[in-house]
Amino acid sequence: MRPLNSCRSAGLAIAICLCANTAYAIDPTRAISQYVRDRWGLEQGFPRGPVYAITQTTDGYLWIGTEAGLVRFDGRTFRLIKDNSGAFTIRSVRGLAPASDGSLWIRLPDRSMVRYRDGAFENPSPDATSLPGVYVLTRNQNGEILFAQTVD
C-alpha cells in the first residue's frame, strides 16, 4: 500500500469517528424505574447457590449450571434436572455447551463430562477414562464441541 493511500484511509477513519453520534446502551433521558425488569429467585423456583454457566439449546431452553446442579428455564419457571436412572449424580455443574444435535454437554466439578440428550444423561464416551480433566468446554461456530484437557 502506498503511503498516500494509508494517510487517506486513516483520515477517513478519523473523520467517521468524529462525526458519529454517541451510542448508548439505554436511553439516557429515561429513569431506571421506567424500564421493565424482573428478578428471579427462590420464589420462582431457582435453587440456591452460585451460577457457573449459562447457555441456550436449539429448542429455546436456557440451561444454567449451578452449585445445586443443572437447571432448565423455559421463560417462566426453573426446573432442577435430575438423573432418574440413578447412573449419574449431578450435584454441581461448572460448564455447559450446546451441541448442534440438540444435546447438552456438561462439565462437572471433578472435570469429567456427561451429555444430556433426549431427556437422559449419558456418558459421552464408551471409555469413561477418555474424558477426564476437562478444564474448558465450548462450542465452535460449526456447532462442534471443543474442550481442553490436562495431559499427564
C-alpha positions as CSV (number, residue, x, y, z in Angstrom):
1,M,0.0,0.0,0.0
2,R,1.4,3.4,-0.9
3,P,1.8,6.0,1.9
4,L,-0.7,8.4,0.4
5,N,-3.4,5.8,0.4
6,S,-2.6,4.9,4.0
7,C,-2.9,8.6,5.0
8,R,-6.3,8.9,3.2
9,S,-7.6,5.8,4.9
10,A,-6.5,6.9,8.3
11,G,-8.0,10.4,7.7
12,L,-11.3,8.9,6.6
13,A,-11.5,6.7,9.6
14,I,-10.8,9.6,12.0
15,A,-13.5,11.8,10.2
16,I,-16.1,9.0,10.6
17,C,-15.3,8.6,14.3
18,L,-15.6,12.4,14.9
19,C,-18.9,12.7,13.0
20,A,-20.6,9.6,14.6
21,N,-23.2,10.2,17.4
22,T,-22.7,8.6,20.8
23,A,-24.4,5.3,21.1
24,Y,-26.0,4.4,24.4
25,A,-27.0,1.0,25.7
26,I,-30.1,2.6,27.3
27,D,-31.8,5.9,26.7
28,P,-30.1,8.4,29.0
29,T,-33.3,10.5,29.2
30,R,-35.2,7.8,30.9
31,A,-35.1,6.9,34.6
32,I,-34.3,3.3,35.5
33,S,-37.7,3.0,37.1
34,Q,-39.2,3.4,33.5
35,Y,-37.7,0.1,32.4
36,V,-39.4,-3.3,32.9
37,R,-37.2,-5.6,34.9
38,D,-37.7,-8.9,36.7
39,R,-35.8,-10.6,39.4
40,W,-35.9,-14.4,39.6
41,G,-35.1,-16.1,42.8
42,L,-36.3,-18.8,45.2
43,E,-39.9,-17.7,44.8
44,Q,-39.8,-18.6,41.1
45,G,-38.1,-22.0,41.7
46,F,-34.5,-21.0,41.2
47,P,-32.2,-23.1,43.5
48,R,-29.8,-21.6,45.9
49,G,-26.1,-21.1,45.2
50,P,-23.9,-19.5,42.6
51,V,-24.3,-19.8,38.8
52,Y,-21.2,-21.1,36.9
53,A,-22.5,-21.4,33.3
54,I,-25.5,-20.3,31.1
55,T,-26.3,-21.4,27.6
56,Q,-29.3,-22.0,25.3
57,T,-30.1,-25.1,23.3
58,T,-31.7,-25.2,19.8
59,D,-35.1,-25.9,21.4
60,G,-35.0,-22.4,23.1
61,Y,-34.5,-23.5,26.7
62,L,-31.9,-21.7,28.8
63,W,-29.7,-24.1,30.8
64,I,-28.0,-22.9,33.9
65,G,-25.1,-24.6,35.6
66,T,-25.3,-24.0,39.3
67,E,-23.9,-25.3,42.6
68,A,-27.2,-27.1,43.0
69,G,-27.0,-28.9,39.7
70,L,-28.4,-28.5,36.2
71,V,-31.4,-26.0,35.9
72,R,-33.6,-25.6,32.9
73,F,-35.5,-22.3,32.4
74,D,-38.4,-22.1,30.0
75,G,-39.0,-18.4,30.3
76,R,-41.4,-18.7,33.3
77,T,-40.2,-21.4,35.6
78,F,-37.0,-23.1,36.7
79,R,-36.6,-26.8,36.9
80,L,-33.8,-28.7,38.6
81,I,-33.0,-31.6,36.3
82,K,-32.1,-34.9,38.0
83,D,-31.0,-38.2,36.6
84,N,-33.9,-40.6,37.1
85,S,-31.9,-43.7,36.2
86,G,-29.5,-43.1,39.1
87,A,-26.5,-43.7,36.9
88,F,-25.2,-40.1,37.4
89,T,-25.3,-37.8,40.4
90,I,-25.3,-34.2,39.1
91,R,-24.7,-32.1,42.2
92,S,-22.9,-29.2,40.7
93,V,-22.4,-28.0,37.1
94,R,-19.3,-25.9,36.2
95,G,-19.6,-25.7,32.4
96,L,-22.2,-26.1,29.6
97,A,-22.0,-26.3,25.8
98,P,-25.0,-26.9,23.5
99,A,-24.3,-29.2,20.5
100,S,-25.9,-28.8,17.1
101,D,-27.9,-32.1,17.5
102,G,-29.8,-30.5,20.5
103,S,-27.8,-32.3,23.2
104,L,-26.1,-30.5,26.0
105,W,-22.6,-31.2,27.2
106,I,-22.0,-30.7,30.9
107,R,-18.7,-30.3,32.8
108,L,-18.8,-31.4,36.4
109,P,-16.7,-30.2,39.3
110,D,-14.3,-33.2,39.1
111,R,-13.6,-32.0,35.5
112,S,-15.4,-35.0,34.0
113,M,-18.2,-34.6,31.4
114,V,-21.6,-36.0,30.8
115,R,-24.1,-35.4,28.0
116,Y,-27.8,-34.7,28.4
117,R,-29.7,-35.8,25.3
118,D,-33.4,-36.7,24.8
119,G,-34.2,-36.3,28.5
120,A,-31.5,-38.6,29.7
121,F,-27.9,-38.2,31.0
122,E,-25.3,-40.4,29.3
123,N,-21.6,-40.9,29.3
124,P,-20.3,-39.2,26.1
125,S,-17.5,-41.8,25.7
126,P,-17.7,-45.6,26.0
127,D,-14.3,-45.4,27.7
128,A,-15.1,-43.3,30.8
129,T,-11.4,-42.6,31.3
130,S,-11.1,-40.9,27.9
131,L,-12.6,-37.6,29.0
132,P,-11.1,-36.7,32.4
133,G,-9.5,-33.5,33.4
134,V,-11.6,-31.2,31.2
135,Y,-11.0,-27.5,32.2
136,V,-12.7,-25.7,29.3
137,L,-15.8,-26.6,27.4
138,T,-17.2,-24.6,24.5
139,R,-18.8,-24.8,21.1
140,N,-17.3,-23.5,17.9
141,Q,-19.1,-21.7,15.0
142,N,-19.8,-25.0,13.2
143,G,-21.5,-26.4,16.3
144,E,-18.7,-28.8,17.2
145,I,-17.9,-29.3,20.9
146,L,-14.4,-28.3,21.9
147,F,-12.8,-29.0,25.2
148,A,-9.3,-28.6,26.8
149,Q,-7.9,-31.4,28.9
150,T,-5.0,-31.7,31.2
151,V,-2.3,-34.0,30.0
152,D,-0.4,-36.2,32.4
